[in-house]
Each structure stands twice: as C-alpha cells, then as structure tokens.
Amino acid sequence: MPASREPQPITVPVEGGELAALHWPADAPGAPIAVLVHGITANALAWAPVAEALAGEFEVVAPDLRGRAGSAGLPGPYGIGAHAADLAALLDRFGADAGAGADATVLVGHSMGAFVAALATAGVARDRVHGLVLVDGGLAFPQPPGADVDAMLAAVLGPALDRLSMDFPDLTAVRAFWARHPAVGPWVDVPAVAAYLARDVQADQAGAGSAPLRSACVPEAVRVDGGDILLNPRLLEAITDPPVPTTLLWAPRGLLDQTPGLYDEQRLVQLGVDPDDISAREVPDTNHYSILWAPQGVEAITGAVRAAAGR
C-alpha cells in the first residue's frame, strides 16, 4: 500500500441537501466497507491516519456530519438520530448489505460519533452492519454537576467549544490556538493533524475586507447533539445489547489530557459493561484526541476494524 493516499471528496443525498464525505477507495471490488464517524466538533479528516492504514484493503468513507465542515450548510433538525439517518443514506450509497458476505460493513465512531454509530447499528442500519468499533465514546460520559446543557458542554469540551465563537486572521493563528490545547498541542505539526485543523475553518463571509477564519461547526448543531449525548437515555439503551460484535477502545487520558479520561476499568464496571457483549480495552499512552493519531491508537483501531470484518 502506498505511504499516503489522497481521499476523494464525495457527496451523498440526505434529508435537506447533500452530506459531504471523504472516500479512500479499495483496490478491488467486493472489499469490506469501513465508515468512520467523527466527534462533536470534529470533521472527516480527524480519521486520516486510520483511513490511510485501511485504504485499499477497505472501502473507507468518513462523513462530515451535518452541521460540520463540508456539511455545515445542511439544515437541522440536528441530533444523534438525524446523524444516524444520514449514515443510513451513506450506506445506501455504498450498497452496504449485511447479507452480502464479502461486503462486510463496520461502523467506527469516535466520541460523539460512537453514539451515532451505535444508534445506527441498533436502528436504521441494523441489517447492514457486521461490526461496531467504539473509540472513546458510545457509553455514558461522566457528567459534571448541574443540568444546564451549555454549562455541561463547556465543562466537558473546554477550548474545543470556545473556538466556535472565535475569529482567526489566518491558519497560523489557528495553529497557535490549538498549540496551547493540552491534548491536541503536541500534534499540531503532524501533517495529517494540521490538515484536519485546517478543514475545520472557513472564511467568515460576513467579515469586511480580508475575511477572518471561523470554525465551520454550527453552534446550534453542537448544542443539540451535546444535549442528546448527555441527557437522552435512548442513546444509552442503544449499546446495552449490541446486535453485532462490538469493541470499545478507550484512552487513559481525557479531552484536556487529564487522568482519568472518560473511561477506565472502574467506570466500565459501574456502567455494567458485559464482556460478552462489548470487548473493552485500553489504548496505552493516548488521550481522547491522540487515540486517533498515535501509532498505537491507529494500530488498535485498524486491528479492531479488520477483526470485525473477518479479515
């Protein structure tokens, strides 16, 4: 496999318009499909190292979820159910069918994307998915005190949420912002990560003269989706009895590189995770973001995807 493969931009018809996605093609017909679903304020390029490791062997597709990056123009309603429906449309586009032996389909979700993948697998895409890989998400997050969604999101997301209302004069300023982030900072000069951070921003057409850059994430989409994750019990039910083999890969450090992260062995016991239903394991020396980029994270994720597809 080549050291690097350029993804092909594609669009998929969904309710209200076109969903943007990136496609890393397979080398031969009949390859399994891996659909990579990003987190709450992320975009498709968060998955680039994983996608490149699977490309050729798999049909790899990573959508920009509704309200983010290339799909920022898609209207609401938002919410995890809407994203699951968009995933079903994407699977239609690739002819995913759980009965088509060679065309095994694996949904892979990170953070919020894990909830989307789990809900799709349990519902609208139930008959089209062979395996599910949850990456530091999909099970109930620890909740800060209080019931106010905005306060909870601010406590959990921190700088990643703050940037949605910020203007940046150029990509150098974008890099400087992320360089101060305790979890993302060490990775900002890795080319794949730099491309992911650049995909997040676009010129603010309302600005005068030289338009500043602003995140393409729609704040209302983040707020609605975040409220769904934190307060909607239906999402937690989606993973209690997964209909396909399921793996959870968790990072020992969190969104701000703190310890513990979102999950640890004690928390998984408290959540009642049954090893017969979900195979859970730690990816050492990673945080919530770097689990997608560190070599050991990429190896763990791609290994779980291959196992789920029977490779």
C-alpha positions, 0 to 999 in steps of 0.5 A: 500500500502506498505511504499516503493516499489522497481521499476523494471528496464525495457527496451523498443525498440526505434529508435537506441537501447533500452530506459531504464525505471523504472516500479512500477507495479499495483496490478491488471490488467486493472489499469490506466497507469501513465508515468512520464517524467523527466527534462533536466538533470534529470533521472527516479528516480527524480519521486520516491516519486510520483511513490511510492504514485501511485504504485499499484493503477497505472501502473507507468513507468518513462523513462530515456530519451535518452541521460540520465542515463540508456539511455545515450548510445542511439544515437541522433538525440536528441530533444523534438520530438525524446523524444516524439517518444520514449514515443510513443514506451513506450506506445506501450509497455504498450498497452496504448489505449485511447479507452480502458476505464479502461486503462486510460493513463496520461502523467506527465512531469516535466520541460523539460519533460512537453514539451515532454509530451505535444508534445506527447499528441498533436502528436504521442500519441494523441489517447492514452492519457486521461490526461496531468499533467504539473509540472513546465514546458510545457509553455514558460520559461522566457528567459534571454537576448541574443540568444546564446543557451549555454549562455541561458542554463547556465543562466537558469540551473546554477550548474545543467549544470556545473556538466556535465563537472565535475569529482567526486572521489566518491558519497560523493563528489557528495553529497557535490556538490549538498549540496551547490545547493540552491534548491536541498541542503536541500534534499540531505539526503532524501533517495529517493533524494540521490538515484536519485543523485546517478543514475545520475553518472557513472564511467568515463571509460576513467579515469586511475586507480580508475575511477572518477564519471561523470554525465551520461547526454550527453552534446550534448543531453542537448544542443539540447533539451535546444535549442528546449525548448527555441527557437522552437515555435512548442513546444509552439503551442503544449499546446495552445489547449490541446486535453485532460484535462490538469493541470499545477502545478507550484512552487513559487520558481525557479531552484536556489530557487529564487522568482519568479520561472518560473511561477506565476499568472502574467506570466500565464496571459501574456502567455494567459493561458485559464482556460478552457483549462489548470487548473493552480495552485500553489504548496505552499512552493516548488521550481522547484526541491522540487515540486517533493519531498515535501509532498505537491508537491507529494500530488498535483501531485498524486491528479492531476494524479488520477483526470485525470484518473477518479479515 
